[in-house]
Amino acid sequence: MGQDLPKNIQKLCYRFVNTAVKKGFITEDQLKDAMLKQLEDDLNERPHRLIGTILFEKGWITWQQIDIVLKELFKKREG
């Protein structure tokens, strides 16, 4: 389940969605919907999916936008 993810991965997921919202790639309502879908999957013992994957599957974010967010996150970690 999602809550079983290591703390550093949970923090990275939080930073991913926070950055995606700040950049205007997704809305807070889209994020909430994706988080509910992720929780629903976890509670029903379906495979855990990353929020970015759910957002992409719903057509709310592109792979290019995901790449932009990830590059920014890892740039901050290295700097």
VOGU-3710 file (C-alpha; in Angstrom, 3 decimals, decimal comma):
1> mgqdlpkniq> 0,000/0,000/0,000  1,015/3,612/-0,539  1,577/4,342/3,152  4,150/1,531/3,199  6,435/3,521/0,882  9,720/4,690/2,429  9,562/8,195/3,919  11,961/9,631/1,311  9,697/8,370/-1,501  6,613/9,800/0,218
11> klcyrfvnta> 8,385/13,168/0,510  9,361/13,057/-3,173  5,738/12,301/-4,154  4,546/15,272/-2,097  7,141/17,525/-3,712  6,171/16,215/-7,174  2,497/17,136/-6,837  3,261/20,407/-5,074  5,555/21,441/-7,936  3,063/20,284/-10,590
21> vkkgfitedq> 0,324/22,437/-9,031  2,621/25,466/-8,607  3,660/25,234/-12,267  -0,001/25,141/-13,294  0,278/21,698/-14,887  -2,583/20,374/-12,745  -5,257/21,888/-10,519  -5,814/21,151/-6,858  -9,101/19,461/-7,770  -7,328/17,183/-10,256
31> lkdamlkqle> -4,754/16,345/-7,599  -7,476/15,506/-5,070  -9,234/13,289/-7,597  -5,982/11,456/-8,417  -5,189/10,998/-4,721  -8,645/9,536/-4,116  -8,130/7,147/-7,037  -4,743/6,118/-5,614  -6,280/5,525/-2,189  -9,153/3,557/-3,727
41> ddlnerphrl> -6,652/1,345/-5,557  -4,656/0,789/-2,366  -7,733/-0,017/-0,270  -8,953/-2,493/-2,881  -5,495/-4,123/-2,977  -4,922/-3,186/-6,606  -1,348/-2,389/-7,649  -0,121/0,930/-6,247  0,196/3,609/-8,939  2,153/6,812/-8,675
51> igtilfekgw> 0,126/10,023/-8,713  1,897/11,120/-11,910  0,771/7,945/-13,643  -2,832/8,480/-12,579  -2,735/12,132/-13,677  -1,314/11,080/-17,053  -3,896/8,331/-17,549  -6,672/10,858/-16,908  -5,131/13,184/-19,510  -4,403/15,949/-17,008
61> itwqqidivl> -0,620/16,009/-17,374  1,744/15,094/-20,184  4,928/13,045/-20,020  6,803/16,242/-20,953  5,334/18,032/-17,942  6,175/15,085/-15,682  9,743/15,224/-16,991  9,938/18,974/-16,294  8,777/18,468/-12,706  11,175/15,573/-12,090
71> kelfkkreg> 14,134/17,487/-13,523  13,350/20,412/-11,239  13,050/18,156/-8,191  16,340/16,386/-8,830  18,087/19,656/-9,691  17,089/20,965/-6,247  18,330/17,789/-4,551  21,731/18,016/-6,247  22,181/21,740/-5,653
//
